[in-house]
């Protein structure tokens, strides 16, 4: 695992974040993703996670935040 991947893993733990990745994104993103799938699957996962940060704002529980790099 690269230094960058280790740093991202550390930040995910510190920030209580998850990374949701579409199946067609780069392998490097999939390697650090917590969940990989299509939009439907990822939206279902987002509604059930206890993470404070995730990919799709509209699908996270109220009061949660997201970052999208697409």
N, C-alpha and C positions, 0 to 999 in steps of 0.2 A: 504494500500500500504506500502511495506517495505521501510526501509531507503535506501537500494540499488536502488529500483525502483524509489524512489523520486529523488535520485542523478542522475540516468540515464535520467529521464524526464527533470531535470534541465540542464544537459549537452546537450541534444537534442536541447533545446531552445537556449542555449548559442552558440552552434556550427552550428546552422541551419542544423541539421541532421535529417534523417529519418531512421527508422528501418523497414526493409522489412524482413518478416519471412515466411518460408515455412510452410504449414499447418501441417507438421509432426514434427515440433520442439517442445520442451518442453513447457508446458503451461505457465511457468514463462516468457519465451521469448515472447510468443504470447500476454501476458498481457501488455507488454510495446511496442509492435510493432505498427507501424502506419498503416501498410498494411500486410495482411496475404493472401497467395495464393500459386499457383504453379509457377514454373519458368517462364512460358510464361506471366502470369498476372503480376508478379513482375517486369519482364523486361519492360513491357509496362508502369507500374507505374513509374519506374526509369527514363524513357525518358521524362516524363511529370512533374516531381517534380522540384521545384525551390531550393531544398535543396543543400547545399554545400557538404554534406557527405551522402553517402548511401551505399548500399550493393554491387552492381555489377558495377565495374569500366567501363566495356565495354558498359554499358547501360546508364551511366550518361552523361549529356551534357559535351562538352569539357571544360576543366579547373576544373572539379569537382573531388573529391577524394572519396575513399571508404575504408571501413574496413570490412573484412569478417571473421567471427568466425564460422566455420562450422565443 
